[in-house]
Amino acid sequence: MSPRKDFAAFHHAAIGTIGGGMENKTPVERFDKMSNLSKELQRIEKAYIHTKSAELAKTRNSVVGGLQKFGNSRFQLGRVLRQYKMHFKSEHGWVAAAKLIAAAMDRDVKTVFRMIEAYETASQLPAITLDAMREQNIDPAAAKHAGVVANLLRLPEPKTSEKASAVVREAFKKQVLQKAKRASVKADLEAFAERVVKQFEERYRSATPQQRDAEVQYILELLVNRLRAPIRELRQFGRPTLVPKPSKQGAA
């Protein structure tokens, strides 16, 4: 059986409908899923690695064991996933294995790739800094802590554990303040937009559609020209961050 067929069989027999999340599975279902995963990974290894070794088996077991505790430490799971990936000389073999692992987590395969990338980034931090993060229950590879890791990577290595703890607390505090600031700016913008829309609604409540459309077009064109904004198309976006950059607008 080819690796592709192996994955399809495992996907349908062991996984069911993807998207429910492992937290919704019973202990028996999780046990069966991990048991099947180990067997299917061994088939992939036989097809692409060809040689067995105690180190390969140990790494595979670490991956399966890490998935059973998925969510406890993405850093540790990212570490063993990367170790397992290194056993595959063929990219096709690793992708086939990654798909099985992702299905066992009820996640997209890109999640597996991102976890390894997050580990590789966070592992560049000094060991003393990583220890301080773990002591403060901050997972270095968690997506929500990417900003903290980025800030810490720009700092020199702390000389003592006390200094490392203080640096981590400060970086975490800085991220919290930045998030609060962004949320405040977004709320102010949305409130301003709502006030403008209400003014338009009040002005044109009794106007004919023809009059309303003509005047709204005049106002919007006046606004765009006065501000010299390179807008050539008006569309409805869910939030300001989804609006294309000026260069893309010009191309449109």
C-alpha positions in Angstrom: 0.0 0.0 0.0 1.4 3.4 -0.9 1.9 6.1 1.7 -0.9 8.1 0.2 -3.3 5.2 0.6 -1.9 4.6 4.1 -2.8 8.1 5.0 -6.3 7.9 3.5 -7.1 4.7 5.3 -5.8 6.1 8.6 -7.7 9.4 8.1 -11.0 7.8 7.5 -10.8 4.9 9.9 -9.1 6.6 12.9 -9.9 10.3 12.5 -13.4 10.7 11.3 -14.5 14.3 10.6 -11.6 16.7 11.2 -12.3 19.9 13.1 -13.8 18.7 16.3 -10.6 19.0 18.3 -9.0 16.3 20.4 -10.6 17.8 23.6 -13.9 16.3 22.3 -12.6 12.8 22.0 -13.1 10.2 24.7 -10.0 8.6 26.3 -10.6 5.4 24.4 -10.8 7.3 21.1 -7.6 9.2 21.8 -5.8 5.9 22.8 -7.0 4.2 19.5 -6.0 7.2 17.5 -2.5 7.3 18.9 -2.1 3.6 18.6 -3.1 3.8 14.9 -0.8 6.8 14.4 2.3 4.9 15.7 1.5 2.0 13.3 0.9 4.3 10.3 4.1 6.3 11.0 6.1 3.0 11.0 4.6 2.3 7.5 5.8 5.7 6.3 9.2 5.1 7.8 9.4 1.7 6.0 8.6 3.4 2.7 10.9 6.3 3.0 13.6 5.7 5.6 14.1 2.0 5.0 16.3 1.4 8.0 15.1 0.9 11.6 17.0 2.2 14.6 16.4 2.6 18.3 16.8 6.4 18.0 14.0 6.5 15.3 11.7 4.4 17.5 12.4 6.6 20.5 11.7 9.8 18.6 8.5 8.4 17.1 7.3 7.4 20.6 8.2 10.9 21.8 6.0 12.4 19.1 3.1 10.2 19.9 3.5 10.8 23.6 3.7 14.6 23.0 0.5 14.6 21.0 -1.3 12.9 23.8 -0.4 15.9 26.0 -1.0 18.3 23.1 -1.4 21.9 24.4 0.8 21.4 27.5 4.0 22.5 25.8 4.1 23.4 22.2 7.8 24.1 22.7 8.6 20.5 23.7 6.3 19.1 21.0 7.9 21.3 18.4 11.3 20.0 19.6 10.4 16.3 19.1 8.6 17.0 15.8 11.8 18.6 14.5 13.9 15.6 15.7 11.5 13.2 14.0 11.6 15.3 10.8 15.4 15.0 10.7 15.1 11.3 10.2 13.5 11.8 6.8 15.9 12.4 4.0 13.0 12.8 1.5 10.7 15.8 1.7 7.8 13.7 0.4 8.3 11.2 3.3 8.2 13.9 5.9 5.1 15.5 4.4 3.4 12.2 4.4 4.3 11.7 8.1 3.3 15.3 8.9 -0.1 14.8 7.5 -0.7 11.8 9.7 0.5 13.7 12.7 -1.8 16.7 11.9 -4.8 14.4 11.4 -4.1 12.8 14.8 -4.3 16.4 16.3 -7.4 17.2 14.2 -5.4 20.1 12.7 -4.2 21.2 9.3 -0.7 20.0 8.3 0.4 23.6 8.3 0.0 23.5 12.1 2.7 20.9 12.3 5.1 23.0 10.1 4.3 26.1 12.2 5.0 24.3 15.5 8.5 23.3 14.2 9.2 26.9 13.0 8.1 28.3 16.3 10.3 25.9 18.2 13.3 26.8 15.9 12.8 30.5 16.5 12.3 30.1 20.3 15.2 27.8 20.7 17.5 30.6 19.6 16.9 32.2 23.0 19.6 31.6 25.7 18.9 28.6 27.9 18.7 30.9 31.0 15.9 32.9 29.3 14.0 29.7 28.3 14.2 28.5 31.9 12.8 31.8 33.1 9.9 31.6 30.6 9.0 28.1 31.8 9.1 29.1 35.4 6.6 31.8 34.6 4.4 29.3 32.6 5.1 31.1 29.3 5.4 28.6 26.5 8.1 29.9 24.2 6.6 28.3 21.1 3.0 29.4 21.7 1.7 31.6 18.9 0.4 34.2 21.4 3.9 34.6 22.8 5.6 35.2 19.4 5.9 38.9 20.2 7.6 38.2 23.5 10.1 35.9 21.9 10.8 38.4 19.2 11.5 41.1 21.8 13.7 38.8 23.9 15.8 37.8 20.8 16.8 41.4 20.4 18.2 41.6 23.9 21.6 40.5 25.2 21.8 37.3 27.2 21.0 37.8 30.9 23.9 37.1 33.3 21.8 35.7 36.2 18.5 33.8 36.7 17.1 36.8 38.5 17.9 39.1 35.6 16.4 36.6 33.1 13.2 36.5 35.1 13.0 40.3 35.2 13.7 40.6 31.5 11.0 38.0 30.7 8.4 39.8 32.9 9.2 43.1 31.3 8.9 41.6 27.8 5.6 40.0 28.6 4.3 43.2 30.2 5.3 45.1 27.0 3.4 42.7 24.9 0.3 43.1 27.0 0.5 46.9 26.8 1.0 46.7 23.0 -2.1 44.5 22.6 -4.2 46.8 24.8 -3.0 49.8 22.7 -3.9 48.1 19.4 -7.3 47.2 20.8 -7.9 50.7 21.9 -6.9 52.2 18.5 -9.2 49.7 16.7 -12.1 50.5 19.1 -11.6 54.3 18.4 -11.6 53.8 14.7 -14.7 51.7 14.7 -16.5 54.2 16.9 -15.5 57.0 14.6 -16.7 55.0 11.5 -20.0 54.3 13.2 -20.5 58.1 14.0 -19.9 59.0 10.4 -22.2 56.3 9.1 -25.0 57.5 11.4 -24.6 61.0 10.2 -25.0 59.8 6.6 -28.0 57.7 7.6 -29.7 60.7 9.3 -29.0 63.1 6.4 -30.4 60.8 3.7 -33.2 59.1 5.6 -35.9 60.9 3.6 -33.9 61.5 0.4 -34.6 59.7 -2.9 -32.1 56.9 -3.8 -30.9 59.0 -6.8 -30.2 62.1 -4.7 -28.5 60.0 -1.9 -26.3 58.1 -4.4 -25.2 61.3 -6.2 -24.3 63.2 -3.0 -22.6 60.2 -1.3 -20.5 59.7 -4.4 -19.6 63.5 -4.4 -18.7 63.3 -0.7 -16.5 60.2 -1.1 -14.7 61.5 -4.1 -14.1 64.9 -2.4 -12.8 63.0 0.7 -10.4 60.8 -1.4 -9.2 63.7 -3.5 -8.7 66.1 -0.6 -6.7 63.5 1.4 -4.9 62.3 -1.8 -5.7 58.7 -0.9 -4.8 56.3 -3.7 -8.3 54.6 -3.6 -9.7 53.4 -6.9 -12.2 50.9 -5.7 -14.7 50.7 -2.8 -15.4 47.4 -1.2 -16.7 46.1 2.1 -14.0 44.8 4.5 -14.6 43.1 7.8 -12.0 45.2 9.5 -9.4 47.9 8.6 -6.5 45.5 8.6 -8.0 43.6 5.7 -7.9 46.7 3.4 -5.2 46.2 0.7 -2.1 48.4 0.8 -2.0 51.4 -1.6 0.1 49.6 -4.2 -2.5 46.8 -4.4 -5.3 49.3 -4.6 -3.6 51.1 -7.5 -3.1 47.8 -9.4 -6.8 47.0 -8.8 
